Amino acid sequence: MIDLENFNANEHIDNITAWIREWFDNNGPKASAVIGISGGKDSTIVAALLVRALGKERVVGVMMPNGEQKDISDSRKVVEYLGIQNYTVNIKEAFDGEMNALKAAGVEPGNDAIINTPPRLRMTTLYAIAQSLPNGGRVANTCNRSEDYVGYSTKYGDAAGDFSPCSDFLVNEMLRIGDALGLPSELIHKTPSDGLSGMSDEDKLGFTYDMLDKYVLTGVCEDEAIKEKIDRLHRLNLHKLQTIPMYHK
């Protein structure tokens, strides 16, 4: 476990809450925050922070299963616990339609396309809902620093959004924030997974978040092979963290 002795979760909660309020004052004083609710720690924590900052009447949660989602009950627990307006939009028909359209055009969808299209359809759904609300909506990004560091997100999918309250916090810091907010432990500390592979995030990555967080925070990783893997993933995925390259005349 990394040393977070000096991490003051309550102070960060106050600062994030103030930042969200200020951002909305400048970018949508009457707008609602629209957030995808997966039932995992990040979307749960960000949604709770939004409620704290804006009030539950200005937060809209969206559940977006692709067909059947085994842990959809966790998503429902989140919106019920927070008492926020919510919608369920099943993206299966949209996903199947896109895959069929590609095949009809003579393109056989590759594995990466199959994996990354659902997150991009979900982001499209969030923006469609945001632009359909009476006072408009602003889409929340729910990424954290640890996952961003190794590119564990989909470009223009869950890596997108209008504002990002928690992308500077490591996974272990997010857990501290979730606990300090008093959120249900079974949601905050559930084993994270992509819901597709049947594997946990840590199994897929090949290292634990404790190891990743320690390396990001201190530059220390005792396992040289894992250090090299983290470095490689970070290098290959830096483009996800940068604005689109622009040629200047």
Helices and strands as residue ranges (DSSP letters): H 9-27, E 32-36, H 41-54, G 56-58, E 59-63, H 72-82, E 85-88, H 92-104, H 111-130, E 137-139, H 145-149, H 171-180, H 185-188, H 201-205, H 209-218, H 224-237, G 238-241
